[in-house]
Each structure stands twice: as structure tokens, then as C-alpha cells.
Amino acid sequence: MTLSVAQIDRETDQLVGEWLTLTEVARRLGLSAGRAKQLLKDRKLIGVRRGGGEPQIPAVFLSDGDVLKGLPGTLTVLLDAGYDDVESLRWLFTPDDSLPGSPVEAIAAGRHTEVKRRAQALAF
């Protein structure tokens, strides 16, 4: 499987806020650049291009030296629902009053099961 990284639109870029380069992700996770790139290929993380250069990943996707618990499963569900990387980012970072907050904030707060249920409903 080849690594394909989408170009992000301005609105989604602003929703996300803080970004990390793939090199910085590798450093924070204690991995080689190749292993960090494999996280993108395996859809454990998603990254986008922001004005060229290497892929960038939302900083909130990392917590305590690891990938945010529950994120990889949610990304898989979103892919299965037909969402591409940019659409997935938009969905994860858009505030939802019924959560409250955004889905990624709920995942970070340990409510990833609820977020996955909502993502599964998107496919119907």
C-alpha cells in the first residue's frame, strides 16, 4: 500500500489548530521516520499536506508518548463509512453539542466507544 497524503483546505486546517510534522511525531513516539510513516499507511494516524513538505498530523492525536487510545479504530470506521482523510479530520474536529465538544475531544477524554458508535452511524 502506498502512502497518499491529501492536501487540506483552509477551514479544516483552522479547525485542527496545532499540527506536528511526521518527523516530530516520530520523535515524540520514539520511532524511526519509516515506522512513523507506517502508522499513516496502516491508518493508525492520518496526515495531510499543509502547503507542501512532509505530511502533518494533528498534535492532539498523540498523548503520553503514544497514539491516542481509540483513534485508530475510529479512523477505520470513518474510512469504512466512505470518509477520506480530510473529511475524517473535519468530522473529528467539528464541535458536536450532543457530545459536548468535538469527537476528538471525546476520544481524548476516554469516550472513544461513543465516538465510534456515532461514526458507524455515518455509514447508514
SENUTOR-712491 format. One record per residue (C-alpha): residue in one letter; residue number from 1; x, y, z. Coordinates in pm, 1 decimal, m for minus. Last residue first. Layout:
REM SENUTOR-712491
+---+-----+----------+----------+----------+
| r |   k |       c1 |       c2 |       c3 |
+---+-----+----------+----------+----------+
| A | NUM |        X |        Y |        Z |
...
+---+-----+----------+----------+----------+
REM end
This chain:
REM SENUTOR-712491
+---+-----+----------+----------+----------+
| r |   k |       c1 |       c2 |       c3 |
+---+-----+----------+----------+----------+
| F | 124 |  m2617.1 |    449.2 |    705.9 |
| A | 123 |  m2238.1 |    482.4 |    702.4 |
| L | 122 |  m2248.8 |    782.0 |    938.0 |
| A | 121 |  m2399.9 |    560.9 |   1212.1 |
| Q | 120 |  m2064.1 |    385.2 |   1247.8 |
| A | 119 |  m1900.7 |    721.2 |   1328.4 |
| R | 118 |  m2153.9 |    779.6 |   1606.5 |
| R | 117 |  m2080.5 |    438.7 |   1758.0 |
| K | 116 |  m1707.2 |    505.3 |   1725.8 |
| V | 115 |  m1748.5 |    833.8 |   1917.6 |
| E | 114 |  m1936.5 |    658.3 |   2197.9 |
| T | 113 |  m1663.9 |    393.8 |   2224.4 |
| H | 112 |  m1394.8 |    664.1 |   2220.1 |
| R | 111 |  m1519.1 |    831.5 |   2540.1 |
| G | 110 |  m1176.9 |    837.9 |   2708.5 |
| A | 109 |  m1146.2 |   1217.4 |   2736.8 |
| A | 108 |   m910.9 |   1223.6 |   2435.3 |
| I | 107 |  m1178.9 |   1041.8 |   2233.1 |
| A | 106 |  m1438.3 |   1299.7 |   2343.9 |
| E | 105 |  m1204.6 |   1583.0 |   2240.9 |
| V | 104 |  m1159.2 |   1411.1 |   1902.0 |
| P | 103 |  m1538.4 |   1390.7 |   1861.5 |
| S | 102 |  m1571.6 |   1764.9 |   1920.6 |
| G | 101 |  m1723.0 |   1921.5 |   2228.7 |
| P | 100 |  m2034.2 |   1801.9 |   2409.8 |
| L |  99 |  m2111.3 |   1512.0 |   2297.0 |
| S |  98 |  m2456.2 |   1639.1 |   2188.6 |
| D |  97 |  m2326.9 |   1987.0 |   2109.5 |
| D |  96 |  m2096.4 |   1849.2 |   1840.2 |
| P |  95 |  m1789.3 |   2060.7 |   1765.7 |
| T |  94 |  m1615.1 |   1980.6 |   1435.8 |
| F |  93 |  m1267.6 |   1833.7 |   1491.6 |
| L |  92 |  m1330.6 |   1463.8 |   1422.0 |
| W |  91 |  m1571.8 |   1530.2 |   1133.5 |
| R |  90 |  m1333.7 |   1772.7 |    958.0 |
| L |  89 |  m1041.7 |   1536.6 |   1013.5 |
| S |  88 |  m1239.1 |   1246.8 |    865.8 |
| E |  87 |  m1343.1 |   1459.8 |    567.5 |
| V |  86 |   m976.4 |   1548.1 |    510.1 |
| D |  85 |   m866.7 |   1184.6 |    533.9 |
| D |  84 |  m1141.4 |   1043.1 |    309.3 |
| Y |  83 |  m1477.2 |    936.3 |    452.1 |
| G |  82 |  m1653.5 |    640.1 |    292.3 |
| A |  81 |  m1814.3 |    492.8 |    607.4 |
| D |  80 |  m1542.8 |    224.1 |    611.2 |
| L |  79 |  m1282.8 |    502.1 |    625.1 |
| L |  78 |  m1469.3 |    658.5 |    919.4 |
| V |  77 |  m1481.0 |    321.6 |   1098.5 |
| T |  76 |  m1107.4 |    270.8 |   1041.5 |
| L |  75 |  m1029.4 |    620.1 |   1175.2 |
| T |  74 |  m1238.7 |    544.8 |   1485.1 |
| G |  73 |  m1044.6 |    225.0 |   1545.6 |
| P |  72 |   m712.0 |    408.4 |   1511.8 |
| L |  71 |   m825.9 |    688.2 |   1748.5 |
| G |  70 |   m941.7 |    474.2 |   2041.6 |
| K |  69 |   m636.0 |    544.4 |   2255.2 |
| L |  68 |   m447.6 |    849.9 |   2128.8 |
| V |  67 |   m125.2 |    736.3 |   1961.3 |
| D |  66 |    156.4 |    713.0 |   2215.4 |
| G |  65 |    410.4 |    923.9 |   2401.8 |
| D |  64 |    166.4 |   1047.8 |   2666.3 |
| S |  63 |    m95.6 |   1154.4 |   2411.8 |
| L |  62 |    m64.8 |   1190.8 |   2037.2 |
| F |  61 |   m360.1 |   1258.5 |   1804.0 |
| V |  60 |   m394.8 |   1600.8 |   1971.2 |
| A |  59 |    m95.7 |   1722.6 |   1769.4 |
| P |  58 |   m287.6 |   1689.5 |   1441.0 |
| I |  57 |    m60.7 |   1518.2 |   1187.0 |
| Q |  56 |    149.7 |   1679.9 |    915.9 |
| P |  55 |    280.0 |   1517.7 |    599.7 |
| E |  54 |    616.2 |   1640.4 |    470.3 |
| G |  53 |    658.4 |   1949.8 |    260.2 |
| G |  52 |    387.9 |   2130.4 |     74.6 |
| G |  51 |    140.9 |   2396.4 |    184.8 |
| R |  50 |    m25.4 |   2186.7 |    452.3 |
| R |  49 |    m11.3 |   1828.0 |    339.9 |
| V |  48 |   m226.8 |   1587.9 |    535.9 |
| G |  47 |   m185.7 |   1320.8 |    798.0 |
| I |  46 |   m392.8 |   1037.2 |    933.3 |
| L |  45 |   m291.5 |    810.1 |   1218.0 |
| K |  44 |   m336.3 |    437.8 |   1286.4 |
| R |  43 |   m430.2 |    424.6 |    918.8 |
| D |  42 |   m177.4 |    146.0 |    843.8 |
| K |  41 |     m6.9 |    366.0 |    583.1 |
| L |  40 |     m4.7 |    658.1 |    826.2 |
| L |  39 |    142.0 |    448.3 |   1108.5 |
| Q |  38 |    393.2 |    315.9 |    851.4 |
| K |  37 |    520.8 |    672.0 |    806.6 |
| A |  36 |    603.7 |    676.8 |   1178.0 |
| R |  35 |    790.6 |    346.0 |   1137.8 |
| G |  34 |    991.6 |    491.0 |    847.8 |
| A |  33 |   1073.8 |    809.9 |   1038.7 |
| S |  32 |   1214.6 |    594.4 |   1318.5 |
| L |  31 |   1012.4 |    574.9 |   1637.3 |
| G |  30 |   1036.4 |    724.6 |   1986.5 |
| L |  29 |    673.5 |    837.7 |   1977.2 |
| R |  28 |    760.2 |   1204.1 |   2022.9 |
| R |  27 |   1048.6 |   1181.3 |   1773.1 |
| A |  26 |    840.7 |   1002.1 |   1509.5 |
| V |  25 |    559.6 |   1257.0 |   1550.1 |
| E |  24 |    814.6 |   1539.5 |   1512.1 |
| T |  23 |    943.1 |   1388.7 |   1185.5 |
| L |  22 |    585.0 |   1344.0 |   1063.1 |
| T |  21 |    536.4 |   1714.3 |   1119.2 |
| L |  20 |    310.4 |   1816.1 |   1405.5 |
| W |  19 |     m2.4 |   2031.0 |   1380.8 |
| E |  18 |   m188.5 |   2256.1 |   1624.4 |
| G |  17 |   m522.4 |   2408.8 |   1517.1 |
| V |  16 |   m745.9 |   2134.1 |   1381.1 |
| L |  15 |  m1044.8 |   2351.1 |   1292.0 |
| Q |  14 |   m815.1 |   2602.8 |   1118.1 |
| D |  13 |   m675.1 |   2339.3 |    881.4 |
| T |  12 |  m1029.9 |   2218.0 |    815.5 |
| E |  11 |  m1133.4 |   2565.8 |    701.2 |
| R |  10 |   m814.9 |   2621.0 |    498.4 |
| D |   9 |   m843.0 |   2304.6 |    289.8 |
| I |   8 |   m601.7 |   2016.2 |    334.2 |
| Q |   7 |   m392.9 |   1847.7 |     64.0 |
| A |   6 |   m427.4 |   1471.6 |     86.6 |
| V |   5 |   m149.1 |   1225.3 |    168.4 |
| S |   4 |   m118.7 |    900.9 |    m22.1 |
| L |   3 |    119.5 |    645.0 |    120.1 |
| T |   2 |    140.9 |    338.0 |    m95.1 |
| M |   1 |      0.0 |      0.0 |      0.0 |
+---+-----+----------+----------+----------+
REM end
